[in-house]
Amino acid sequence: MEIKEVAQRSAKIREQYHQLEMKQDGHPWTTEQDALAFLTDAALVGRQVMAHQGSWPDGHDQQLLADKIGESIWWLSVLADANEVDLDQAVTKFLNDKASQLTA
């Protein structure tokens, strides 16, 4: 899937979640709440990687790891959109800059 499609699909799904939040809480989550939710999922990625490597005692769950990596990418797309960052441009620039730094 192309990054632009990730961004488009992520925005649509986030809007659906905003509708659920309106029903549940009376208001959609703020960008700050979204950022905290992302950090929670990123921490779960770390925990599952530790379990996979044997340095965390809980059992490794490959599907949970894959799901949380996917969800983390989704959250990053949502956060980029909310903060007027073009995800495709940001990732492309980062990768180009790092490649240049490492080959210089």
MDTraj code that builds the backbone (N, CA, C; nanometers):
import mdtraj as md
import numpy as np

residues = "MET GLU ILE LYS GLU VAL ALA GLN ARG SER ALA LYS ILE ARG GLU GLN TYR HIS GLN LEU GLU MET LYS GLN ASP GLY HIS PRO TRP THR THR GLU GLN ASP ALA LEU ALA PHE LEU THR ASP ALA ALA LEU VAL GLY ARG GLN VAL MET ALA HIS GLN GLY SER TRP PRO ASP GLY HIS ASP GLN GLN LEU LEU ALA ASP LYS ILE GLY GLU SER ILE TRP TRP LEU SER VAL LEU ALA ASP ALA ASN GLU VAL ASP LEU ASP GLN ALA VAL THR LYS PHE LEU ASN ASP LYS ALA SER GLN LEU THR ALA".split()
xyz = np.array([
    [0.0845, -0.1174, 0.0000],
    [0.0000, 0.0000, 0.0000],
    [0.0895, 0.1242, 0.0000],
    [0.0545, 0.2198, -0.0810],
    [0.1292, 0.3451, -0.0891],
    [0.0991, 0.4323, 0.0334],
    [0.1938, 0.5174, 0.0692],
    [0.1772, 0.6029, 0.1871],
    [0.0557, 0.6941, 0.1727],
    [0.0325, 0.7471, 0.0548],
    [-0.0835, 0.8347, 0.0348],
    [-0.2141, 0.7597, 0.0618],
    [-0.2202, 0.6337, 0.0228],
    [-0.3404, 0.5545, 0.0505],
    [-0.3537, 0.5277, 0.1998],
    [-0.2415, 0.5012, 0.2662],
    [-0.2437, 0.4841, 0.4119],
    [-0.3033, 0.6087, 0.4763],
    [-0.2572, 0.7250, 0.4344],
    [-0.3049, 0.8511, 0.4918],
    [-0.4544, 0.8705, 0.4666],
    [-0.4990, 0.8424, 0.3458],
    [-0.6407, 0.8601, 0.3123],
    [-0.7293, 0.7644, 0.3917],
    [-0.6910, 0.6390, 0.3953],
    [-0.7715, 0.5402, 0.4683],
    [-0.7693, 0.5668, 0.6179],
    [-0.6541, 0.6100, 0.6681],
    [-0.6420, 0.6417, 0.8106],
    [-0.7351, 0.7558, 0.8490],
    [-0.7412, 0.8592, 0.7657],
    [-0.8284, 0.9739, 0.7941],
    [-0.9751, 0.9314, 0.7979],
    [-1.0159, 0.8454, 0.7063],
    [-1.1546, 0.7984, 0.7047],
    [-1.1877, 0.7181, 0.8302],
    [-1.0974, 0.6296, 0.8680],
    [-1.1199, 0.5484, 0.9882],
    [-1.1216, 0.6363, 1.1121],
    [-1.0322, 0.7363, 1.1170],
    [-1.0284, 0.8251, 1.2336],
    [-1.1591, 0.9008, 1.2463],
    [-1.2154, 0.9437, 1.1349],
    [-1.3438, 1.0136, 1.1386],
    [-1.4529, 0.9222, 1.1947],
    [-1.4507, 0.7950, 1.1596],
    [-1.5482, 0.7007, 1.2149],
    [-1.5297, 0.6862, 1.3657],
    [-1.4051, 0.6834, 1.4102],
    [-1.3802, 0.6778, 1.5543],
    [-1.4290, 0.8048, 1.6230],
    [-1.4131, 0.9206, 1.5575],
    [-1.4639, 1.0448, 1.6165],
    [-1.6145, 1.0346, 1.6399],
    [-1.6858, 0.9712, 1.5483],
    [-1.8298, 0.9541, 1.5658],
    [-1.8602, 0.8663, 1.6874],
    [-1.7831, 0.7599, 1.7051],
    [-1.8014, 0.6745, 1.8234],
    [-1.7699, 0.7508, 1.9519],
    [-1.6658, 0.8319, 1.9487],
    [-1.6280, 0.9109, 2.0665],
    [-1.7373, 1.0119, 2.1015],
    [-1.8012, 1.0684, 2.0000],
    [-1.9120, 1.1615, 2.0242],
    [-2.0253, 1.0905, 2.0980],
    [-2.0553, 0.9687, 2.0575],
    [-2.1607, 0.8922, 2.1242],
    [-2.1205, 0.8546, 2.2662],
    [-1.9951, 0.8152, 2.2831],
    [-1.9484, 0.7669, 2.4126],
    [-1.9176, 0.8806, 2.5101],
    [-1.8437, 0.9809, 2.4636],
    [-1.7928, 1.0852, 2.5527],
    [-1.8575, 1.2215, 2.5318],
    [-1.9330, 1.2364, 2.4241],
    [-1.9930, 1.3651, 2.3946],
    [-1.9022, 1.4587, 2.3175],
    [-1.7820, 1.4137, 2.2877],
    [-1.6861, 1.4938, 2.2100],
    [-1.5805, 1.4009, 2.1526],
    [-1.5208, 1.4409, 2.0399],
    [-1.4118, 1.3586, 1.9854],
    [-1.2857, 1.3772, 2.0679],
    [-1.1982, 1.2792, 2.0625],
    [-1.0697, 1.2922, 2.1308],
    [-0.9924, 1.4103, 2.0749],
    [-0.9110, 1.4689, 2.1600],
    [-0.8214, 1.5754, 2.1170],
    [-0.6975, 1.5134, 2.0525],
    [-0.6204, 1.5968, 1.9862],
    [-0.4947, 1.5496, 1.9278],
    [-0.4014, 1.4984, 2.0369],
    [-0.4056, 1.5624, 2.1537],
    [-0.3222, 1.5164, 2.2648],
    [-0.3625, 1.3759, 2.3094],
    [-0.4926, 1.3483, 2.3134],
    [-0.5388, 1.2138, 2.3486],
    [-0.4961, 1.1132, 2.2421],
    [-0.5024, 1.1536, 2.1172],
    [-0.4553, 1.0667, 2.0094],
    [-0.3069, 1.0351, 2.0272],
    [-0.2277, 1.1366, 2.0629],
    [-0.0839, 1.1157, 2.0825],
    [-0.0584, 1.0188, 2.1976],
    [-0.1351, 1.0303, 2.3043],
    [-0.1192, 0.9372, 2.4165],
    [-0.1591, 0.7953, 2.3765],
    [-0.2635, 0.7828, 2.2966],
    [-0.3040, 0.6503, 2.2489],
    [-0.1941, 0.5892, 2.1624],
    [-0.1314, 0.6722, 2.0769],
    [-0.0189, 0.6241, 1.9967],
    [0.0941, 0.5749, 2.0868],
    [0.1283, 0.6520, 2.1884],
    [0.2376, 0.6122, 2.2777],
    [0.2072, 0.4809, 2.3486],
    [0.0817, 0.4601, 2.3842],
    [0.0423, 0.3337, 2.4468],
    [0.0658, 0.2176, 2.3509],
    [0.0238, 0.2334, 2.2264],
    [0.0444, 0.1270, 2.1281],
    [0.1918, 0.1068, 2.0970],
    [0.2685, 0.2154, 2.0899],
    [0.4125, 0.2031, 2.0656],
    [0.4791, 0.1266, 2.1797],
    [0.4349, 0.1515, 2.3019],
    [0.4898, 0.0779, 2.4162],
    [0.4561, -0.0706, 2.4064],
    [0.3368, -0.1028, 2.3590],
    [0.2992, -0.2431, 2.3419],
    [0.3820, -0.3101, 2.2331],
    [0.4208, -0.2349, 2.1300],
    [0.5131, -0.2881, 2.0295],
    [0.6442, -0.3247, 2.0979],
    [0.6959, -0.2330, 2.1785],
    [0.8209, -0.2594, 2.2499],
    [0.8117, -0.3818, 2.3390],
    [0.7018, -0.3960, 2.4092],
    [0.6829, -0.5103, 2.4983],
    [0.6796, -0.6401, 2.4199],
    [0.6108, -0.6410, 2.3058],
    [0.6036, -0.7623, 2.2243],
    [0.7380, -0.7965, 2.1607],
    [0.8154, -0.6958, 2.1216],
    [0.9499, -0.7217, 2.0687],
    [1.0363, -0.7829, 2.1779],
    [1.0268, -0.7289, 2.2993],
    [1.1029, -0.7857, 2.4112],
    [1.0638, -0.9312, 2.4349],
    [0.9340, -0.9601, 2.4302],
    [0.8880, -1.0977, 2.4493],
    [0.9403, -1.1875, 2.3376],
    [0.9383, -1.1381, 2.2156],
    [0.9881, -1.2146, 2.1012],
    [1.1364, -1.2469, 2.1168],
    [1.2121, -1.1540, 2.1727],
    [1.3555, -1.1731, 2.1919],
    [1.3881, -1.2504, 2.3199],
    [1.2855, -1.2781, 2.4004],
    [1.3062, -1.3557, 2.5218],
    [1.3465, -1.2745, 2.6431],
    [1.3418, -1.1419, 2.6333],
    [1.3806, -1.0595, 2.7476],
    [1.2609, -1.0065, 2.8253],
    [1.1415, -1.0521, 2.7910],
    [1.0212, -1.0193, 2.8667],
    [0.9485, -1.1498, 2.8936],
    [0.9063, -1.1723, 3.0192],
    [0.8551, -1.3048, 3.0561],
    [0.7197, -1.3419, 2.9959],
    [0.6384, -1.2459, 2.9600],
    [0.5085, -1.2799, 2.9027],
    [0.5265, -1.3412, 2.7648],
    [0.4320, -1.4220, 2.7257],
    [0.4411, -1.4898, 2.5973],
    [0.4377, -1.3945, 2.4796],
    [0.5127, -1.4287, 2.3783],
    [0.5158, -1.3507, 2.2549],
    [0.3914, -1.3821, 2.1729],
    [0.3281, -1.2802, 2.1204],
    [0.2092, -1.2954, 2.0373],
    [0.2368, -1.2258, 1.9040],
    [0.2744, -1.3026, 1.8034],
    [0.3131, -1.2466, 1.6734],
    [0.2012, -1.1639, 1.6120],
    [0.0767, -1.2099, 1.6255],
    [-0.0349, -1.1343, 1.5673],
    [-0.0547, -1.0021, 1.6401],
    [-0.0424, -1.0026, 1.7731],
    [-0.0543, -0.8777, 1.8484],
    [0.0557, -0.7802, 1.8085],
    [0.1774, -0.8303, 1.7911],
    [0.2877, -0.7446, 1.7474],
    [0.2556, -0.6825, 1.6114],
    [0.2122, -0.7634, 1.5176],
    [0.1779, -0.7122, 1.3844],
    [0.0639, -0.6105, 1.3920],
    [-0.0386, -0.6413, 1.4722],
    [-0.1521, -0.5498, 1.4866],
    [-0.1090, -0.4160, 1.5453],
    [-0.0246, -0.4194, 1.6469],
    [0.0181, -0.2957, 1.7131],
    [0.1145, -0.2156, 1.6266],
    [0.1952, -0.2817, 1.5445],
    [0.2782, -0.2078, 1.4490],
    [0.1872, -0.1376, 1.3477],
    [0.0891, -0.2099, 1.2961],
    [-0.0059, -0.1485, 1.2029],
    [-0.0820, -0.0331, 1.2660],
    [-0.1260, -0.0521, 1.3895],
    [-0.1999, 0.0536, 1.4584],
    [-0.1111, 0.1745, 1.4856],
    [0.0147, 0.1501, 1.5167],
    [0.1077, 0.2613, 1.5398],
    [0.1277, 0.3432, 1.4127],
    [0.1379, 0.2752, 1.2994],
    [0.1501, 0.3466, 1.1722],
    [0.0232, 0.4271, 1.1462],
    [-0.0907, 0.3682, 1.1765],
    [-0.2180, 0.4397, 1.1620],
    [-0.2198, 0.5648, 1.2487],
    [-0.1813, 0.5507, 1.3755],
    [-0.1782, 0.6666, 1.4648],
    [-0.0837, 0.7740, 1.4128],
    [0.0334, 0.7358, 1.3629],
    [0.1275, 0.8343, 1.3092],
    [0.0660, 0.9089, 1.1913],
    [-0.0084, 0.8390, 1.1084],
    [-0.0761, 0.9042, 0.9974],
    [-0.1807, 1.0024, 1.0482],
    [-0.2576, 0.9612, 1.1475],
    [-0.3596, 1.0483, 1.2077],
    [-0.2947, 1.1728, 1.2678],
    [-0.1858, 1.1529, 1.3411],
    [-0.1175, 1.2659, 1.4049],
    [-0.0554, 1.3593, 1.3019],
    [-0.0007, 1.3036, 1.1956],
    [0.0547, 1.3876, 1.0891],
    [-0.0556, 1.4740, 1.0287],
    [-0.1676, 1.4122, 0.9973],
    [-0.2797, 1.4847, 0.9381],
    [-0.3294, 1.5949, 1.0313],
    [-0.3439, 1.5642, 1.1585],
    [-0.3944, 1.6615, 1.2558],
    [-0.3000, 1.7795, 1.2741],
    [-0.1730, 1.7590, 1.2424],
    [-0.0733, 1.8642, 1.2607],
    [-0.0205, 1.9190, 1.1284],
    [-0.0975, 1.8952, 1.0224],
    [-0.0680, 1.9485, 0.8891],
    [0.0705, 1.9089, 0.8380],
    [0.1057, 1.7829, 0.8615],
    [0.2305, 1.7260, 0.8102],
    [0.1931, 1.6272, 0.7009],
    [0.2497, 1.6446, 0.5829],
    [0.2270, 1.5508, 0.4735],
    [0.3104, 1.4261, 0.5019],
    [0.2433, 1.3161, 0.5321],
    [0.3118, 1.1935, 0.5726],
    [0.4062, 1.1432, 0.4641],
    [0.3617, 1.1429, 0.3410],
    [0.4452, 1.0963, 0.2306],
    [0.5718, 1.1810, 0.2192],
    [0.5556, 1.3118, 0.2227],
    [0.6720, 1.4007, 0.2139],
    [0.7642, 1.3838, 0.3340],
    [0.7068, 1.3700, 0.4526],
    [0.7883, 1.3567, 0.5738],
    [0.8726, 1.2292, 0.5709],
    [0.8110, 1.1181, 0.5322],
    [0.8840, 0.9913, 0.5272],
    [0.9889, 0.9947, 0.4161],
    [0.9510, 1.0464, 0.3007],
    [1.0458, 1.0548, 0.1893],
    [1.1658, 1.1404, 0.2265],
    [1.1420, 1.2564, 0.2854],
    [1.2518, 1.3451, 0.3246],
    [1.3409, 1.2781, 0.4283],
    [1.2803, 1.2154, 0.5282],
    [1.3588, 1.1486, 0.6321],
    [1.4491, 1.0417, 0.5716],
    [1.3921, 0.9557, 0.4880],
    [1.4706, 0.8474, 0.4282],
    [1.5802, 0.9008, 0.3369],
    [1.5484, 1.0025, 0.2587],
    [1.6503, 1.0629, 0.1718],
    [1.7623, 1.1264, 0.2531],
    [1.7265, 1.2004, 0.3578],
    [1.8273, 1.2649, 0.4427],
    [1.9171, 1.1614, 0.5096],
    [1.8582, 1.0551, 0.5634],
    [1.9381, 0.9521, 0.6314],
    [2.0293, 0.8804, 0.5332],
    [1.9765, 0.8489, 0.4155],
    [2.0592, 0.7819, 0.3146],
    [2.1772, 0.8701, 0.2755],
    [2.1527, 0.9996, 0.2601],
    [2.2611, 1.0925, 0.2254],
    [2.3644, 1.1019, 0.3367],
    [2.3185, 1.1091, 0.4597],
    [2.4099, 1.1180, 0.5739],
    [2.4984, 0.9948, 0.5839],
    [2.4418, 0.8806, 0.5574],
    [2.5163, 0.7557, 0.5745],
    [2.6091, 0.7247, 0.4578],
    [2.5868, 0.7888, 0.3440],
    [2.6750, 0.7656, 0.2297],
    [2.7752, 0.8791, 0.2113],
    [2.7649, 0.9810, 0.2944],
    [2.8567, 1.0963, 0.2829],
    [2.9923, 1.0651, 0.3432],
])
top = md.Topology()
chain = top.add_chain()
for i, resn in enumerate(residues, 1):
    res = top.add_residue(resn, chain, resSeq=i)
    for name in ("N", "CA", "C"):
        top.add_atom(name, md.element.get_by_symbol(name[0]), res)
traj = md.Trajectory(xyz[None], top)
